[in-house]
Amino acid sequence: EATVSRKLHRLTGELRKQVLKNLQGLGLSRRAAEESLGADPRDLSINLKKLLQSSESDAFQEKAAR
């Protein structure tokens, strides 16, 4: 368990660094990139499933109308 825990901790740290680097490469400041990683999507009050389903059906209706 200890070995797995250490590897997981190290990998998540490396992943975080890479994501920060990529966000900064896209034009975000370091602070903005870190803040974006601090956001928890569970705090958002949107129904993603409903949103995706409605956008998919809208796209289908647009294609059918052509």
N, C-alpha and C positions, 0 to 999 in steps of 0.2 A: 504494500500500500504506500509506503513512504517513497519508494522509487517512482511509482506512477504519479504520485502527488507532485514530486519535484519536477518530473518531466512535463506534466500538465501545466504547472506554474510557469516553467521556462517557456513553453510553447505559446501560452497565452500572452506572455510578456513580449515575445518576438512578434506575434501577430499584431498586437497593439501598436508596436513601433512601426511596423510595415503599413498598417492602416493610417496612422498619423502621417507618415511620409507621403503616402499616396494622396491623402486629403490636402496636404500642403502643396503637392505637385499640381493639384487642380485649382490652386489659387487661394485656399483658406489660410489664414494666419495660424500660427501654432496654437494660440489661445482658442480660436474658433474651432479648430480641429479637435482639441481636447474637450471643449464643451459639447461638441456633437457626439463624441464617444460617451460622454456622461449622461446623455439623454436616454431615458428608458422608454422604449416604444409602448410598454404596457401603460404608461401614463397618458398616452394619447386617447382622446375620447372619440375615436372614429371606428366604424364598423368596416374593417378592411375587406372582409369577405363580401359584404353587400356592395361596397364601392367597386370591387373588381368584377363582380357579376354584372352590375349595371353598366359598367364601361364596356364590358365584353358584348353585351346584348346591343348597346348603342352602336358599337363598331359593326356588328353584324347587320343591323338595320341600315346603316349608311352604305354598306357594300351591296345590300339587296336593292336599295333604291337606285343604284347606278345603272 
